[in-house]
Amino acid sequence: MRFEDRHAQHNVTGYTLTNEEPYLHRKLIRGLKFKKIAGIASGGEIPLTVLLPKATDGVIAIDHGYNALATTYMKALLIKELGPAVFSKHLEEANYDELVAMARKLRDQLPDRLKVYCSSFDRNYISSIRREWHGTSSSTLEATHRKLEKLTLLHGDLTDLREYGPFDLLYTSNATEHSNRDKKYLKGTDLLPLLKPNGYILTTAPIVHPELKTIKTIVGIRTQWPHTLIKRVKPTSVPSATNTAPATTA
């Protein structure tokens, strides 16, 4: 795993729990294959249990909140240290004390910039993440464990991904409903440079652009949020006026 800090002067409170029902995201991209993936880190559930197992070349998880990145990093460390089977068993059997103790032990392995932001791993917090990891298969966690070295955590905004892309899949969560550090709300035109032709976007917020086509939407079971898979398609060509004019006869 790597951590890169692109904008240390800009930090906002991020989410430490994804709260987006990752099993629905896995269903949306089932059967698809991707090389390069990037997405919002949030609490780490989507990057770790949805994106990383599907990426052959790696995942960049980006967030403008240090606390979200610290939480994601710690969850990755727990999987690495305990192994996927033991980590999953502790969650399923509510072995909170074991996970809290391990998180305290692993804290020194976090990048210095993130250590101060990783105070959430207590019994109450770990009990709340059980629902997000519910339904994550052993094969998925094993794939996550194998690919942890291909995970990069990046502190910044979505537009900072331009030098790393374009990507086959982009997970935006509801980022387009929030302003970035430049007080700008990103639109479809801002996301296209991050996406390869025929690439996909996973989102819970509407994204409208002529080159973006909605493939499938699953309404959340708990949240009622519209989890949506969008594909970048070729723009529809518009015939020129000379080609559309009716033929005339002398």
C-alpha positions as CSV (number, residue, x, y, z in Angstrom):
1,M,0.0,0.0,0.0
2,R,1.1,3.5,-0.7
3,F,-0.1,6.9,0.6
4,E,0.3,10.1,-1.3
5,D,-0.6,13.6,0.1
6,R,-1.4,16.0,-2.8
7,H,-3.0,18.8,-0.8
8,A,-2.0,18.9,2.8
9,Q,-3.5,22.4,3.1
10,H,-7.0,21.2,2.4
11,N,-8.7,18.8,4.8
12,V,-12.3,18.3,5.5
13,T,-14.2,15.8,7.6
14,G,-14.7,12.6,5.5
15,Y,-16.8,9.6,6.0
16,T,-15.3,6.7,8.1
17,L,-18.1,4.3,7.1
18,T,-19.1,3.8,3.5
19,N,-22.8,3.1,4.3
20,E,-23.6,2.2,0.7
21,E,-24.3,-1.5,0.8
22,P,-21.2,-2.8,-1.0
23,Y,-22.9,-6.1,-2.0
24,L,-25.1,-4.1,-4.4
25,H,-22.1,-2.5,-6.0
26,R,-20.5,-5.9,-6.5
27,K,-23.8,-7.0,-8.1
28,L,-23.7,-4.0,-10.5
29,I,-20.2,-4.8,-11.9
30,R,-20.5,-8.6,-11.8
31,G,-19.1,-10.2,-14.9
32,L,-17.1,-7.1,-15.9
33,K,-13.3,-6.9,-15.9
34,F,-11.1,-3.9,-15.3
35,K,-7.4,-2.9,-15.3
36,K,-7.2,0.5,-13.7
37,I,-9.7,1.6,-11.1
38,A,-10.1,4.7,-9.0
39,G,-12.7,5.9,-6.6
40,I,-13.6,7.7,-3.4
41,A,-12.1,6.1,-0.4
42,S,-14.9,7.0,2.1
43,G,-14.8,4.4,4.9
44,G,-12.8,1.9,2.7
45,E,-15.5,-0.7,2.2
46,I,-16.0,0.0,-1.5
47,P,-12.3,0.3,-2.4
48,L,-11.4,-2.8,-0.4
49,T,-14.3,-5.2,-1.0
50,V,-15.6,-4.1,-4.4
51,L,-12.9,-2.3,-6.5
52,L,-9.6,-4.0,-5.4
53,P,-10.8,-7.6,-6.1
54,K,-11.8,-6.5,-9.7
55,A,-8.6,-4.5,-10.6
56,T,-5.7,-6.2,-12.3
57,D,-3.5,-3.2,-12.3
58,G,-4.5,-1.6,-9.0
59,V,-6.8,0.9,-7.3
60,I,-6.4,4.5,-6.3
61,A,-8.7,5.4,-3.4
62,I,-8.9,9.2,-3.2
63,D,-10.5,11.4,-0.5
64,H,-10.2,15.0,0.7
65,G,-10.6,13.8,4.3
66,Y,-7.6,12.4,6.2
67,N,-9.9,10.6,8.6
68,A,-11.5,8.6,5.7
69,L,-8.0,7.6,4.4
70,A,-6.8,6.7,7.9
71,T,-9.8,4.5,8.4
72,T,-9.4,2.8,5.0
73,Y,-5.7,2.2,5.7
74,M,-6.4,0.7,9.1
75,K,-9.0,-1.7,7.6
76,A,-6.4,-2.8,5.0
77,L,-3.8,-3.3,7.7
78,L,-6.2,-5.5,9.7
79,I,-6.9,-7.7,6.7
80,K,-3.1,-7.9,6.0
81,E,-2.1,-8.7,9.6
82,L,-5.0,-11.1,10.5
83,G,-5.6,-12.6,7.2
84,P,-9.0,-12.5,5.5
85,A,-10.4,-15.6,7.3
86,V,-9.6,-14.4,10.8
87,F,-10.6,-10.8,10.1
88,S,-14.0,-12.0,8.7
89,K,-14.5,-14.4,11.7
90,H,-13.9,-11.6,14.2
91,L,-16.5,-9.4,12.5
92,E,-19.0,-12.2,12.2
93,E,-18.7,-13.3,15.8
94,A,-18.5,-9.7,17.1
95,N,-15.0,-10.2,18.6
96,Y,-14.7,-6.5,19.1
97,D,-12.0,-6.5,21.8
98,E,-9.6,-8.5,19.5
99,L,-10.1,-6.1,16.7
100,V,-9.7,-3.0,18.9
101,A,-6.5,-4.4,20.4
102,M,-5.1,-5.3,16.9
103,A,-5.9,-1.8,15.6
104,R,-4.0,-0.2,18.5
105,K,-1.1,-2.4,17.7
106,L,-1.1,-1.5,14.0
107,R,-1.5,2.2,14.5
108,D,2.3,2.8,14.3
109,Q,2.3,1.3,10.8
110,L,0.1,4.1,9.5
111,P,1.8,7.0,7.6
112,D,2.6,9.7,10.1
113,R,0.1,12.1,8.5
114,L,-2.7,9.6,9.1
115,K,-1.9,8.4,12.7
116,V,-3.7,11.3,14.4
117,Y,-6.9,10.7,12.4
118,C,-7.3,7.0,13.3
119,S,-9.0,7.3,16.7
120,S,-12.4,5.7,15.6
121,F,-11.5,2.1,16.1
122,D,-13.3,1.4,19.3
123,R,-16.0,-1.2,20.1
124,N,-18.9,1.0,19.0
125,Y,-17.3,1.8,15.7
126,I,-16.3,-1.8,14.9
127,S,-19.8,-3.0,15.7
128,S,-21.2,-0.5,13.1
129,I,-19.0,-1.7,10.3
130,R,-20.2,-5.3,10.5
131,R,-23.3,-4.4,8.4
132,E,-21.0,-3.0,5.6
133,W,-18.9,-6.2,5.4
134,H,-21.9,-8.5,5.7
135,G,-22.2,-10.7,2.6
136,T,-18.5,-10.3,1.6
137,S,-17.5,-13.8,0.5
138,S,-14.3,-15.4,1.5
139,S,-13.1,-15.4,-2.1
140,T,-13.6,-11.7,-2.3
141,L,-11.6,-11.1,0.9
142,E,-8.9,-13.4,-0.3
143,A,-8.6,-11.4,-3.5
144,T,-8.4,-8.2,-1.5
145,H,-5.7,-9.7,0.6
146,R,-3.6,-10.7,-2.4
147,K,-3.9,-7.3,-4.0
148,L,-3.3,-5.0,-1.1
149,E,0.1,-4.0,-2.5
150,K,-1.8,-2.6,-5.5
151,L,-3.8,-0.1,-3.4
152,T,-2.8,3.6,-3.4
153,L,-4.4,6.0,-1.0
154,L,-4.4,9.6,-2.3
155,H,-5.3,12.7,-0.4
156,G,-7.0,15.1,-2.8
157,D,-10.0,15.8,-5.0
158,L,-11.3,13.7,-7.9
159,T,-9.7,16.1,-10.4
160,D,-6.2,15.1,-9.0
161,L,-6.7,11.7,-10.6
162,R,-6.1,13.1,-14.1
163,E,-2.4,12.5,-14.0
164,Y,-3.0,8.9,-13.0
165,G,-5.8,8.0,-15.5
166,P,-7.7,7.5,-17.5
167,F,-9.4,4.6,-15.8
168,D,-11.6,1.6,-16.7
169,L,-13.8,2.2,-13.7
170,L,-14.4,5.3,-11.6
171,Y,-16.4,5.1,-8.3
172,T,-17.7,8.6,-7.4
173,S,-20.2,7.8,-4.6
174,N,-22.1,11.1,-4.2
175,A,-19.0,13.3,-4.7
176,T,-20.8,15.3,-7.5
177,E,-23.2,16.5,-4.9
178,H,-20.4,18.1,-2.9
179,S,-18.0,20.9,-3.8
180,N,-14.3,20.3,-4.1
181,R,-11.5,22.5,-2.7
182,D,-12.1,25.0,-5.4
183,K,-15.8,25.3,-4.4
184,K,-16.8,23.6,-7.7
185,Y,-19.4,21.0,-8.2
186,L,-18.1,18.4,-10.7
187,K,-20.2,17.5,-13.7
188,G,-20.0,14.9,-16.4
189,T,-17.6,17.0,-18.5
190,D,-15.2,17.0,-15.5
191,L,-15.3,13.2,-15.2
192,L,-14.8,12.3,-18.9
193,P,-11.0,13.0,-18.9
194,L,-10.7,10.4,-16.1
195,L,-12.5,7.7,-18.0
196,K,-11.3,5.5,-20.9
197,P,-13.6,5.0,-23.9
198,N,-16.2,2.3,-22.9
199,G,-15.2,2.9,-19.2
200,Y,-17.7,2.8,-16.4
201,I,-18.8,5.0,-13.5
202,L,-20.3,3.7,-10.2
203,T,-22.3,6.4,-8.6
204,T,-25.1,7.2,-6.1
205,A,-25.7,10.6,-7.6
206,P,-27.1,11.6,-11.0
207,I,-24.4,12.3,-13.7
208,V,-25.6,13.6,-17.0
209,H,-23.7,13.9,-20.2
210,P,-24.3,12.8,-23.8
211,E,-21.4,10.3,-23.7
212,L,-22.6,8.7,-20.4
213,K,-25.3,6.1,-20.6
214,T,-27.0,4.5,-17.6
215,I,-26.7,0.7,-17.7
216,K,-28.4,-0.3,-14.5
217,T,-29.6,1.1,-11.2
218,I,-30.3,-0.8,-8.0
219,V,-32.1,1.1,-5.2
220,G,-30.5,0.6,-1.8
221,I,-32.2,-1.8,0.6
222,R,-31.4,0.2,3.7
223,T,-30.7,3.6,2.2
224,Q,-33.0,3.8,-0.8
225,W,-30.1,5.5,-2.6
226,P,-29.9,4.8,-6.4
227,H,-26.7,2.9,-6.9
228,T,-26.0,3.2,-10.6
229,L,-23.7,1.8,-13.2
230,I,-22.9,4.2,-16.1
231,K,-21.0,3.5,-19.3
232,R,-19.1,5.9,-21.5
233,V,-20.3,5.6,-25.0
234,K,-19.4,7.2,-28.3
235,P,-21.1,10.5,-28.9
236,T,-24.1,10.3,-31.3
237,S,-23.1,11.8,-34.5
238,V,-25.4,14.6,-35.8
239,P,-25.7,14.8,-39.6
240,S,-24.7,18.1,-41.1
241,A,-27.3,20.5,-42.5
242,T,-26.1,19.8,-46.1
243,N,-26.6,16.1,-45.6
244,T,-30.1,16.5,-44.1
245,A,-31.5,18.9,-46.7
246,P,-34.1,17.4,-48.9
247,A,-33.1,16.6,-52.5
248,T,-34.5,19.0,-55.1
249,T,-35.2,18.5,-58.8
250,A,-34.8,21.0,-61.6
